[in-house]
Amino acid sequence: MEIPVETTVANVVVYPDRARVTSHGRCDLAEGSHQLVVGELPLALEPDSVRASGAGSARVRLRSVDVQRRHYAVAPSAEVAGLERKIEELQLSLRTLADRQAVKQASINHLNGMREATSEYARGLARGRSTIDEQTSLIRFFEEEEIRLRADLRQVDEEQRGLKDQLVKVQADLDQIRSARPRQRYEVRLEIEALSAGDFGVEITYVVGRAGWRPLYDMRLRETNGSAVVAVSSLAEITQDTGQDWTAVKLSVSTARPALNQRMPELKPWFVDVLQPQPRLYKAQMAAKSVRMDALEMVAADEAPPMAAMAPAPVVAEVEMAQAEESGTAVTFRVSGDVDIPGDGTPKKTALGHYDLTPVLDFLAVPRHTDAVYRRAKLNNATGAPLLPGVINLYVGEEFIGQNRIGYTPSGGDVELILGVEERITVKRELIRREVDKRLLRDQRQVVYGYEIKLENLLTSAANVTVQDQYPVSRHDQIKVRLDRAVPEPVEHTDMHILKWQLALASGEKKTIQFEYQVEHPRALPIAGLAD
């Protein structure tokens, strides 16, 4: 006996590139063999992932589970039927307006025909069959009637435009649903044997593609009474285009990536061969690879409007957060309450967590590239869960200062944020020395470059500023580059000739950095890249 079973989606676990769906249904069984049919499952379903189980008052033995495609004469969707009815109603209203428009236009044409018979009215006036007052009243009637009819026509045109706009929107919604809900669906057939009569609850679990989630973050720096905190709000943006709406489901989002766990990477042979010359890249292509820091404008928003006397303090809305559960290398966030996620690809955002992290604030200057000084915050991820790669919206107080991206940061790891430009700390870099050795008897050419970096703190408080600069790196054994002097000594000097200073500037204090380097090469050897 074939028994159709209606199921509803109850639980969903969303991964970055797919989702695991659990649907529940219930039916009544008599003793004997039956085939339970669960239909209208999305085409995004992976047939090999389907699993079935169940429980109830009836004793049931599961024999087999088959997944088949089913073709429908029309798309099985109540929403489609509702939109089709709406389109029919709009089309009927448009036809009614078209009839009204035709009647009004016929009346105007009739008035025009009467107006064109002026010779008849003139003869009647000449023969005494009408008076001037009667002719005047007739002309006034023509004017008033035409004004009324044309006003009615304008109103009909306006109503038609509104209905046509609605028709276009409803038709677009219908086309979108039809594309997401095609006339083909999967259905699951369960062969069972009922050993006793009773009710039976069916549970179908399957994996679907065309679904996933990505993290979004809001990070807001707040400074009060000399202390600072960074409020971190994490969101999950979930999308699914399976054609099956998830209505009032228990939702979880997981950081696990099933696609990456299917096969271990294998080492391939590693060959070494003679280098073949390749065409040179254009300089513009090479320049495009360099990373540049974008200047961000920051507007101070420290002054708050005065509060009304004796006004009650507003109660800040509470945001319900997801519960994080760590298992192995993955973290699952269980969202509280029931969630609705449409099956047409419309994004759904839900809160995962809110944390207050204590930052270490300083400032960063790279004067070789820009005279802007950036405010920087270093955070330790003390949330108890990893921060996944995603987009960050950055705020200072209530001011939005831009977007950035965050990489994967495990629990306990460090995050570095750039929080806009601090205009009250100035930096200026100048070339103060360029000397060439002019001794002609030498085969070597020596050029000395000297730079000066001036900083000034115009803040009302002290500031720690990290300054980064560099000098060139030789890529030829006959070109020698060395650092002759650096005052003060840099705290870091890398093999790639990156110099780093950390300066503490009191309020109103000025400091200067000087460094010199020397480039030596054969006079006959032309070199490139010294332009600063």
C-alpha positions in Angstrom: 0.0 0.0 0.0 1.4 3.4 -1.0 1.0 6.1 1.7 2.0 9.7 0.9 3.7 11.4 3.9 3.9 15.2 4.2 7.1 16.4 5.9 8.3 19.7 7.1 11.9 20.9 7.6 12.6 20.8 11.3 16.4 21.1 11.7 19.1 22.5 9.4 22.9 22.6 9.8 24.5 25.0 7.3 28.1 24.6 6.3 30.1 27.1 4.2 29.1 25.4 0.9 26.1 23.1 1.7 23.6 22.2 4.3 22.3 19.1 6.1 18.5 19.1 6.3 16.3 17.0 8.6 12.5 16.8 7.8 9.8 15.2 10.0 6.5 13.7 9.0 3.8 11.4 10.5 1.3 8.8 9.2 -1.0 6.1 10.4 -0.2 2.5 9.6 -2.1 -0.7 9.5 -0.4 -4.1 9.7 1.3 -5.2 6.5 3.8 -4.0 3.9 3.7 -0.3 2.8 5.5 2.1 0.7 5.9 5.6 2.3 6.3 8.4 -0.3 8.0 11.6 0.8 7.7 14.0 -2.2 8.6 17.6 -3.2 12.2 17.4 -2.2 14.6 19.9 -3.9 16.7 19.1 -6.9 19.7 20.4 -5.0 19.5 17.3 -2.9 22.5 14.8 -3.1 20.7 11.4 -3.5 23.5 9.4 -1.9 23.1 11.5 1.3 19.5 10.5 2.0 19.0 8.6 5.3 15.6 7.6 6.8 14.6 6.6 10.3 11.5 6.8 12.4 9.6 5.9 15.6 6.0 5.7 16.8 3.4 3.5 18.5 3.5 1.1 15.5 6.3 -1.5 15.3 8.0 -0.9 12.0 10.7 -2.6 10.1 12.6 -0.5 7.5 13.5 -2.5 4.4 14.8 0.0 1.8 15.1 3.6 0.9 15.0 4.7 -2.8 15.4 8.2 -4.2 13.7 9.0 -7.5 12.9 12.0 -9.7 9.3 13.0 -10.3 8.0 15.2 -13.0 4.9 17.4 -12.3 2.5 18.9 -14.8 2.7 22.2 -12.9 5.2 23.3 -10.2 3.9 22.0 -6.9 3.8 25.2 -5.0 0.9 27.0 -3.3 2.9 30.2 -3.6 3.0 29.8 -7.4 -0.8 29.2 -7.5 -1.4 32.4 -5.4 0.8 34.5 -7.7 -1.0 33.1 -10.8 -4.3 34.1 -9.3 -2.9 37.5 -8.5 -1.8 37.9 -12.2 -5.3 36.9 -13.4 -6.9 39.5 -11.1 -4.6 42.3 -12.3 -5.2 41.4 -15.9 -9.0 41.5 -15.3 -8.6 44.9 -13.7 -6.6 46.2 -16.6 -9.3 45.0 -19.1 -11.9 46.8 -17.0 -9.9 50.0 -17.1 -9.4 49.6 -20.9 -13.2 49.4 -21.3 -13.7 52.6 -19.2 -11.0 54.3 -21.3 -12.8 53.3 -24.6 -16.1 54.6 -23.3 -14.6 58.0 -22.2 -12.8 58.3 -25.6 -16.0 57.6 -27.5 -17.8 60.3 -25.5 -15.0 62.8 -26.4 -15.2 61.8 -30.0 -19.0 62.4 -29.9 -18.5 65.9 -28.4 -16.0 66.7 -31.2 -18.5 65.6 -33.8 -21.2 67.9 -32.2 -18.6 70.7 -32.1 -17.8 70.3 -35.8 -21.5 70.9 -36.7 -21.1 74.7 -36.2 -22.8 75.5 -39.5 -26.0 73.8 -38.4 -26.0 75.9 -35.2 -25.4 79.1 -37.2 -28.3 78.4 -39.5 -30.6 77.7 -36.5 -29.5 81.0 -34.9 -30.2 82.8 -38.2 -33.6 81.3 -38.6 -34.6 82.1 -35.1 -34.8 78.5 -33.9 -32.2 79.2 -31.1 -30.9 82.2 -29.2 -27.4 83.5 -28.4 -27.9 82.5 -24.8 -28.7 79.0 -25.8 -25.7 78.8 -28.1 -23.5 80.1 -25.2 -24.9 77.5 -22.8 -24.2 74.8 -25.4 -20.6 75.9 -25.8 -20.1 76.0 -22.1 -21.5 72.5 -21.8 -19.0 71.3 -24.5 -16.1 72.8 -22.5 -17.2 71.4 -19.1 -18.0 68.0 -20.4 -14.7 67.7 -22.3 -12.7 68.8 -19.2 -14.5 66.2 -17.1 -14.0 63.4 -19.6 -10.3 64.2 -20.0 -9.8 64.3 -16.2 -11.5 60.8 -16.1 -9.1 59.6 -18.8 -6.1 60.8 -16.9 -7.3 59.0 -13.8 -7.7 55.8 -15.8 -4.2 56.2 -17.2 -2.8 56.6 -13.7 -4.6 53.5 -12.5 -3.4 51.5 -15.5 0.2 52.5 -14.8 -0.1 51.4 -11.2 -1.6 48.0 -12.2 1.0 47.4 -14.9 3.8 48.1 -12.4 2.2 45.5 -10.0 1.8 43.1 -12.8 5.5 43.4 -13.8 6.5 42.8 -10.1 4.2 39.8 -9.6 5.3 38.3 -12.9 9.0 38.7 -11.9 8.3 37.0 -8.6 6.6 34.2 -10.3 9.4 33.7 -12.8 11.9 33.7 -9.9 9.9 31.1 -8.0 9.4 28.9 -11.1 13.2 29.0 -11.8 13.9 28.0 -8.2 11.0 25.5 -8.1 11.1 23.6 -11.4 8.6 21.0 -12.4 11.0 18.2 -11.3 11.5 17.2 -7.7 13.0 14.3 -5.8 10.9 12.0 -3.8 12.0 9.4 -1.3 10.2 6.0 -1.2 10.5 3.9 2.0 9.7 0.2 1.9 8.5 -0.8 5.3 6.7 -3.6 7.1 4.3 -2.7 9.9 4.3 -5.5 12.5 1.5 -3.8 14.4 -0.9 -0.9 13.7 -0.4 2.6 15.0 1.2 5.9 14.1 4.7 6.3 12.8 6.9 9.4 12.7 9.2 9.6 9.7 12.6 11.4 9.8 14.4 12.1 6.5 17.9 13.5 6.5 19.7 14.7 3.4 22.4 17.1 2.2 21.7 19.9 -0.3 24.0 22.1 -2.3 23.3 25.7 -3.4 23.3 26.6 0.3 25.9 28.1 2.6 26.9 30.9 5.0 29.6 33.4 5.5 30.6 35.4 8.6 30.1 39.2 8.9 31.6 41.3 11.7 30.9 44.7 13.2 33.9 46.0 15.3 33.4 49.2 17.2 36.0 51.1 19.2 34.6 52.9 22.2 36.8 55.2 24.4 35.5 56.5 27.8 37.5 58.0 30.7 40.8 57.0 29.2 39.9 53.3 28.7 39.1 51.6 25.4 37.1 48.6 24.4 36.3 47.0 21.0 32.8 45.6 20.8 32.7 42.7 18.4 29.4 41.6 16.9 29.5 38.5 14.6 26.7 37.6 12.2 26.1 34.7 9.9 24.7 35.6 6.4 22.9 32.5 5.2 21.7 31.9 1.7 20.0 28.9 0.1 18.6 28.6 -3.4 17.2 25.1 -3.2 13.6 26.1 -3.9 12.5 24.7 -0.6 11.7 27.3 2.1 13.0 26.6 5.6 10.2 27.8 7.8 10.5 27.9 11.6 13.5 25.6 11.7 16.1 24.9 14.4 19.2 26.4 12.7 22.9 25.7 13.3 25.8 27.0 11.3 29.1 25.1 11.3 32.6 26.0 10.4 33.3 22.4 9.1 34.0 22.1 5.3 32.8 18.6 4.3 34.2 19.1 0.7 37.7 19.5 2.1 37.6 16.3 4.2 36.8 13.9 1.5 40.4 13.1 0.3 43.8 13.6 1.8 46.3 15.6 -0.3 48.8 13.5 -2.2 52.4 14.5 -3.0 53.2 14.6 -6.7 56.7 14.3 -8.3 58.7 17.6 -7.9 60.8 18.3 -11.0 63.7 20.7 -11.4 64.6 21.8 -14.9 66.5 24.5 -16.8 64.8 27.9 -16.5 63.1 29.0 -19.7 63.0 32.8 -20.3 59.5 34.2 -19.9 58.1 37.4 -21.3 58.5 40.3 -19.0 55.5 41.6 -17.2 54.5 45.2 -17.7 55.4 47.6 -15.0 51.8 48.4 -14.4 51.1 44.7 -13.7 53.9 44.6 -11.2 52.8 47.8 -9.6 49.3 46.4 -9.3 50.6 43.7 -7.0 51.9 46.1 -4.4 49.7 46.6 -1.4 48.8 50.2 -0.6 47.0 51.4 2.5 43.9 53.4 1.9 43.5 56.6 3.8 40.4 56.6 6.0 38.7 59.7 7.2 37.6 59.7 10.8 35.1 62.2 12.2 35.1 62.7 15.9 31.7 62.2 17.5 32.4 62.7 21.2 29.6 65.2 22.0 26.3 63.7 23.0 23.0 65.6 23.0 21.8 66.8 26.4 19.4 64.5 28.1 15.9 65.6 29.0 15.6 66.3 32.7 14.3 63.4 34.7 13.9 61.3 31.5 14.1 57.6 32.2 17.3 55.9 30.9 16.6 54.0 27.6 16.8 50.2 27.8 19.1 48.9 25.2 17.7 46.1 23.1 19.1 42.7 23.9 20.5 40.6 21.1 20.0 36.9 21.4 23.2 35.0 20.7 24.0 31.6 19.3 25.5 28.9 21.5 29.0 27.8 20.3 29.9 24.2 20.5 33.4 23.0 19.6 33.9 19.5 18.2 37.3 18.5 16.8 38.5 21.2 14.4 35.1 22.6 13.8 32.8 25.0 15.7 29.0 24.8 15.5 26.8 27.8 16.4 23.3 26.8 17.5 20.9 29.7 16.8 18.2 30.1 19.5 14.5 30.2 18.5 13.0 29.3 15.1 14.4 30.8 11.9 12.8 31.3 8.5 15.1 31.2 5.5 13.5 31.5 2.0 14.5 29.1 -0.7 15.0 31.8 -3.4 18.6 32.9 -2.5 17.5 35.9 -0.4 20.2 36.4 2.3 19.2 35.9 5.9 21.4 37.4 8.7 21.4 36.0 12.2 23.5 37.0 15.3 26.2 34.6 16.4 27.8 36.4 19.2 28.7 39.7 20.9 32.0 40.2 22.8 33.9 43.1 24.4 37.6 42.8 23.8 40.3 45.0 25.4 42.6 46.5 22.7 46.2 47.7 22.8 46.0 51.0 20.9 48.9 52.7 19.1 49.6 54.5 15.9 51.3 53.4 12.7 53.2 55.7 10.2 54.6 54.6 6.8 55.9 58.0 5.6 57.6 56.6 2.5 54.1 56.0 1.1 51.8 58.5 2.9 51.9 61.3 5.4 48.8 59.9 7.1 49.2 58.3 10.6 46.9 55.4 11.2 45.3 54.4 14.5 45.8 50.7 15.2 44.2 48.3 17.6 45.7 45.0 18.5 43.2 42.5 19.9 43.5 39.0 21.5 40.7 36.7 20.5 39.3 36.0 23.9 35.8 35.0 22.6 36.3 31.3 23.2 35.6 30.6 19.5 37.6 31.2 16.3 37.0 34.3 14.2 36.4 33.0 10.7 37.6 34.8 7.5 35.0 37.5 6.6 34.2 41.2 6.1 34.5 43.6 8.9 32.5 46.9 9.3 34.7 49.2 11.3 33.4 52.0 13.6 34.9 54.5 15.9 32.1 55.4 18.3 29.1 55.8 16.1 31.1 56.8 13.0 31.5 54.2 10.2 35.0 54.4 8.9 35.1 51.7 6.3 35.4 48.0 5.6 38.2 45.5 5.8 38.7 41.7 5.9 39.8 39.5 8.7 41.7 36.2 8.3 41.1 33.1 10.3 42.0 33.8 13.9 41.9 30.9 16.4 40.8 31.3 20.0 43.6 33.1 21.7 45.1 34.4 18.5 45.8 38.1 17.7 43.9 40.5 15.4 45.2 43.8 14.1 42.8 46.5 13.0 43.4 49.8 11.3 40.9 52.3 12.7 41.2 55.3 10.5 43.6 58.3 10.2 44.6 60.4 13.2 45.1 63.9 11.9 46.5 65.2 15.2 49.7 63.3 14.8 51.8 64.6 11.9 54.6 62.9 10.1 56.9 64.3 7.4 59.7 62.6 5.5 62.4 64.5 3.6 65.5 63.7 1.6 68.2 65.8 3.3 71.4 64.3 1.8 72.4 62.9 -1.6 76.1 62.8 -2.2 78.0 61.1 -5.0 81.7 60.2 -4.7 83.4 62.3 -7.4 86.9 60.7 -7.3 87.5 59.9 -11.0 90.3 57.4 -10.4 88.0 54.9 -8.7 86.1 52.3 -10.8 83.3 52.3 -8.2 80.5 54.8 -7.8 79.2 55.6 -4.3 76.0 57.4 -3.6 74.9 58.3 -0.1 71.2 59.0 0.7 70.1 60.6 4.0 66.5 60.9 5.2 64.8 62.7 8.0 61.4 61.9 9.5 59.7 64.4 11.7 56.8 63.5 14.0 54.6 65.7 16.2 51.9 64.7 18.7 49.1 67.3 18.8 46.9 65.1 21.0 46.1 66.0 24.6 47.5 62.6 25.6 50.6 60.6 25.0 50.8 58.4 22.0 52.9 55.3 21.0 53.8 55.5 17.3 55.4 52.8 15.2 57.3 54.2 12.2 58.2 51.9 9.3 60.6 52.8 6.5 63.1 51.0 4.3 66.2 51.2 2.1 66.8 49.2 -1.1 67.8 45.6 -1.4 70.5 44.6 -4.0 69.6 41.9 -6.5 73.1 41.9 -8.1 76.4 40.8 -6.6 78.2 43.9 -7.8 75.7 46.3 -6.2 76.4 46.8 -2.6 73.8 48.5 -0.3 74.5 49.1 3.4 72.9 51.1 6.2 75.4 53.7 7.5 73.5 55.4 10.3 70.1 55.3 12.0 69.2 57.6 14.9 67.6 56.4 17.1 68.4 52.8 16.5 65.5 50.9 15.0 63.9 48.2 17.1 63.7 45.9 14.1 65.9 45.6 11.0 64.9 42.8 8.6 66.8 41.0 5.9 64.6 42.9 3.4 65.9 46.2 4.8 62.7 47.1 6.5 63.3 49.4 9.5 60.9 49.8 12.4 61.0 52.4 15.2 58.7 52.6 18.2 58.4 56.1 19.7 56.6 57.3 22.8 55.4 60.9 22.2 54.1 63.0 25.0 51.4 65.5 24.3 52.8 68.3 22.2 56.2 66.5 21.8 58.2 66.4 18.6 60.7 63.8 17.6 63.0 63.2 14.6 64.4 60.1 13.0 67.4 60.2 10.7 68.9 57.4 8.7 71.5 57.1 5.9 72.4 54.3 3.5 75.1 53.9 0.8 74.8 52.4 -2.6 78.1 51.3 -4.3 78.4 49.8 -7.8 80.8 49.8 -10.8 80.6 53.1 -12.8 80.0 51.2 -16.0 77.0 49.3 -14.6 73.7 51.1 -15.0 71.3 50.4 -12.1 67.5 50.9 -11.7 65.3 51.3 -8.7 67.0 54.1 -6.8 64.3 56.7 -7.4 62.5 57.3 -4.1 
